[in-house]
Amino acid sequence: MTAPRTLAAATAVLVGLPLGQALLERSVSLPVGPARMAVIAGCALALVPLSWAGLERLVGGPLGAGARASAAVLVPLLAVALLLVVARFGDGPFGPVPGGPFAAVASPPPADWSLAASLRYAELEVDPDRPRTLETLVLVHRGALYVAANMPEDKRWPAVVRDHGEARIRLGGEAVYATRADFVQSRAETEELLDAMAGKYGFDVSLGGDIWFFRLSPRS
């Protein structure tokens, strides 16, 4: 493939992947967190030919095989590392990438949580000592608001929320709500919530492993 075609293909990937992901999220009911990670990886790889073109323009000639191979390895790694660092300074998470704390102060809670019923994800701020934000599954069941943590043994935040008993949540808009987070310990309630989640998302959100639910309520 000639250089102009390679650059055109790379540009198409950078534009097309996020658009494709947005269309996918609108067309299916299940959360597509892995697809979001694939978008990030694809965009990082698309930067490789763009970096080659920039370096060749800088040095005034074609790059050698060693330089191209080095760029092919280093550019995606640097792009992802930069994303992880920059996201921690952002106002909330960047898709599946954890972000910095919410900038907004807590708003009065809504009269009910129905505004969250149609959301695939909620943004959650955890750990008041070292606040950070992340995306998580959300459910409104019997008028109560729940968030879920699948495979909690592989994550740090579920234990932090369980131990602190609080979290801040953003539900698709700019408003942030301070909530008390009660860990659901009843196995019967957990099974009921799993069934409700499966009905909403169309698959077993536990992914065959353990799952924790937290019931969120306004914090006084």
C-alpha positions in Angstrom: 0.0 0.0 0.0 1.4 3.4 -0.9 2.1 6.0 1.7 -1.0 8.2 0.9 -3.3 5.2 1.0 -1.8 4.1 4.3 -2.3 7.5 5.8 -5.9 7.6 4.5 -6.6 4.2 6.0 -5.1 5.3 9.3 -7.2 8.4 9.3 -10.3 6.4 8.5 -9.6 4.1 11.4 -9.2 7.0 13.8 -12.6 8.4 12.7 -14.5 5.3 11.9 -13.8 3.2 15.0 -15.4 5.7 17.5 -18.4 6.2 15.2 -18.8 2.5 14.7 -18.7 1.9 18.5 -21.3 4.6 19.0 -23.6 3.0 16.4 -23.0 -0.4 18.1 -24.0 0.9 21.5 -27.2 2.3 20.0 -28.1 -0.9 18.2 -27.6 -3.5 21.0 -28.7 -3.6 24.6 -25.6 -5.2 26.2 -22.8 -3.1 27.4 -19.8 -3.1 25.0 -16.9 -2.4 27.4 -14.6 -4.8 25.4 -15.6 -3.0 22.2 -14.5 0.3 23.8 -11.1 -1.2 24.6 -10.9 -2.4 21.0 -11.6 1.1 19.8 -8.8 2.5 22.0 -6.4 -0.3 20.8 -7.3 0.3 17.2 -6.8 4.0 17.4 -3.4 3.5 19.0 -2.4 1.2 16.2 -3.6 3.7 13.6 -1.2 6.2 15.0 1.7 4.0 13.8 1.7 5.0 10.1 0.9 8.5 11.1 4.0 8.6 13.3 6.1 7.1 10.4 5.0 9.8 8.1 5.8 12.5 10.7 9.3 11.0 11.4 10.0 10.7 7.7 9.1 14.3 7.2 11.3 15.3 10.2 14.4 13.4 9.0 13.8 14.2 5.3 13.7 10.6 4.1 12.3 7.1 4.5 12.8 5.3 7.8 14.8 2.1 8.1 13.2 -1.2 9.0 14.5 -0.9 12.6 13.1 2.5 13.1 9.7 1.5 11.7 9.6 -1.6 14.0 10.5 0.5 17.0 7.8 3.0 16.2 5.3 0.2 15.7 5.9 -1.0 19.3 6.5 2.2 21.1 3.8 4.5 19.6 0.8 2.3 20.7 2.3 1.8 24.1 2.9 5.6 24.5 -0.5 6.4 23.2 -2.3 4.1 25.7 0.0 5.2 28.6 -0.7 8.9 27.8 -4.4 8.2 27.7 -4.3 6.5 31.2 -2.4 9.5 32.6 -4.5 12.2 31.0 -7.7 10.4 32.0 -6.8 10.6 35.7 -7.0 14.4 35.4 -10.3 14.4 33.6 -13.8 15.1 35.0 -15.0 11.5 35.2 -13.9 8.4 33.3 -13.1 8.1 29.6 -15.2 5.2 28.7 -13.7 2.1 30.3 -10.6 4.1 31.4 -10.8 5.3 35.0 -10.7 9.1 35.4 -10.3 11.8 37.9 -12.9 12.9 40.5 -16.0 14.8 39.5 -15.5 18.5 39.3 -19.2 19.3 40.2 -20.4 19.6 43.8 -23.2 17.3 44.8 -26.7 18.2 43.7 -29.9 17.5 45.5 -31.0 13.9 44.7 -33.9 13.4 42.3 -37.4 12.6 43.5 -36.9 9.1 42.1 -34.2 7.2 40.1 -36.2 6.6 37.0 -33.8 8.8 35.0 -31.2 5.9 35.3 -33.5 3.2 34.1 -32.5 3.4 30.5 -28.8 4.0 31.0 -26.3 1.2 30.1 -23.6 2.8 32.4 -23.3 5.1 35.3 -20.2 7.0 36.3 -19.2 6.3 39.9 -16.7 8.2 42.1 -15.2 6.0 44.7 -12.7 6.3 47.6 -13.0 9.6 49.4 -9.4 9.4 50.5 -8.1 9.1 46.9 -11.1 9.8 44.7 -11.3 8.4 41.2 -14.1 7.6 38.8 -15.1 4.7 36.7 -17.9 3.3 34.6 -20.2 0.6 36.0 -23.5 -1.2 35.2 -26.6 0.4 36.7 -30.1 -0.8 37.5 -33.3 0.6 38.8 -35.3 -2.2 40.5 -38.4 -1.7 42.6 -37.7 2.0 42.7 -34.2 1.6 44.2 -30.9 2.4 42.4 -28.2 -0.3 42.2 -24.7 -0.5 40.7 -22.9 -3.8 40.0 -19.3 -5.0 40.2 -18.7 -8.3 38.4 -15.6 -10.3 39.3 -15.0 -8.0 42.4 -12.0 -10.0 43.5 -10.1 -8.7 40.4 -11.0 -5.0 41.2 -10.0 -2.7 44.0 -13.0 -0.4 44.0 -15.8 -2.8 45.2 -14.0 -3.4 48.5 -13.3 0.3 48.9 -17.0 1.1 48.4 -18.1 -1.7 50.7 -15.7 -0.5 53.4 -16.5 3.2 53.1 -20.2 2.8 52.5 -20.5 5.8 50.2 -20.0 6.9 46.6 -20.9 9.7 44.2 -22.7 9.0 41.0 -23.4 10.8 37.7 -26.3 9.5 35.6 -25.8 10.6 32.0 -25.9 14.4 32.7 -23.8 16.9 34.6 -25.4 16.5 38.0 -23.5 14.5 40.6 -25.3 12.9 43.5 -23.8 11.9 46.9 -25.1 8.6 48.0 -24.8 6.0 50.7 -23.7 2.7 49.2 -25.1 -0.4 51.0 -23.5 -3.7 50.1 -26.2 -6.3 49.2 -25.4 -9.3 51.3 -28.6 -11.3 50.8 -28.1 -14.1 48.3 -31.8 -14.1 47.5 -31.7 -10.4 46.7 -28.5 -10.8 44.7 -30.2 -13.5 42.6 -33.3 -11.3 42.0 -31.0 -8.4 40.9 -29.1 -10.8 38.6 -32.3 -11.7 36.9 -33.3 -8.1 36.6 -29.9 -7.3 35.1 -30.2 -10.1 32.6 -33.6 -8.8 31.6 -32.1 -5.3 31.0 -28.8 -6.2 29.3 -29.7 -9.5 27.7 -27.0 -11.6 29.2 -25.6 -12.8 32.5 -23.8 -9.7 33.8 -21.8 -11.8 36.3 -19.9 -13.3 33.3 -19.9 -16.6 35.1 -18.1 -15.3 38.2 -19.0 -13.6 41.4 -20.9 -10.3 41.5 -21.5 -7.6 44.1 -24.4 -5.2 44.1 -24.6 -1.9 46.0 -27.9 -0.2 46.7 -27.4 3.6 46.5 -29.6 6.0 48.4 -29.2 9.8 49.0 -26.6 10.7 51.6 -27.7 13.2 54.2 
